[in-house]
């Protein structure tokens, strides 16, 4: 009998409910301490090896770590409540109140970075070598010193931070509110029902159902397109204005810095992908043939092979957890034990119900060494993959939980490596366990569908954002123009492989990743992480040593190294060259070949 796991997360063991006076007190204490630290940061002494200066910095940095951890905790906590109850106004007010404190944290970061940048090389090196608590976070201090190059002069930086609360971040919160309140009207048993966007499925077997679902959702998203265009224009416009004042080369400088990666690595990745899109074009053509179509439409992309009207119970939530735990354990007992802990101890919100925000995420509580996962499990293979993906994120954070607070933070591109690696482990194990040709074709179809998402869908997002930022320099773009840019990007990224009326021009409205105000170009790290995870998985199959331990060291390195150095130091590859990326694409090509052989044999 399959063990039963809770489908709702436990948040009350972390902090009091936001509706209580106890939480109000927690929040007030944090606000007071954050503002006090910001005030202290205005009087930071210059970097030197003098004993009194070192003592001041050691004490200050201890408090900085504490405030950073509490800030992360509260952002995660409030974010979890807002995601699970999207229309709760009190939660939204706390979300806004927490955002209003971001200038205090930005003040601390700005002051720290400016003082570090002003230090001479000799003083800076001496500063790191004297006090062990400071030396333990050496990478953080070096990164902060470099990040100062992306700061405006101190008074302007403070003003920008203050204005951002009701500026760029308010536009991001507006999108969250609009998308959270949006309802899609669909037909169910002869009645019109209203569902959250996250409940609308395009992976159902009957084409007329997924077509109707797609157009119903598109109609709903179109109803808020004007407001979303305003939000998108102002988020990007704010960034571009800042970049212009900093004199940056272009709009990719900051996201590359935030992901601790070189432009050469990004270029090498996209070039390798573009040169080998024929793998996926052939897969899409064969899938269209299986469906009896000339070409696929957007709403056909995620439907599973084979097309079956029978709903299997082998992807119920409990069965999904069981499969993931068994697979993780086969790769690494530690990873398996971790998955059991996360699922059994109420770290996951998986219930399929209305009122939740769309999508899925994993968020970390560094003071507790725990994470929480948000998703909507729809008894499908997609739900299983999402759960494996988010557990990969949670394991990454768990591996880093004993590192210094400032070295527990890793860039998105490396975060997505851990999550997509976890998906790969589960999918490849499923493939190994069956000799049934139909099941093998179904599993390979899922893998190739993922490849389409990472190498075509996200490429379209990147092309759209890249061109949008270029044109936004010259003025705001209308919803019609944004649809045009999205259509052009999709046709280029998918090599025109979909049917003429089968595109999704409103994708810029529905994809929340475009509206995350704190992280520019949120999308390409997924592709980076996907291909990196495939390459690492291939290495795991070739390893004759203790690969789980090597993988663990790689995850630890992501908190204290650049993307290139973390891979080079643990696996020996240079990400600025095409070799590693092509090795990863070899995995995709092999899956495409095996899928073709199975389809041709039927």
Order of alpha helices (4+ residues) and beta strands (2+ residues): alpha-alpha-alpha-alpha-alpha-alpha-alpha-alpha-alpha-beta-beta-alpha-alpha-alpha-alpha-alpha-alpha-alpha-beta-beta-beta-alpha-alpha-alpha-alpha-alpha-alpha-alpha-alpha-alpha-alpha
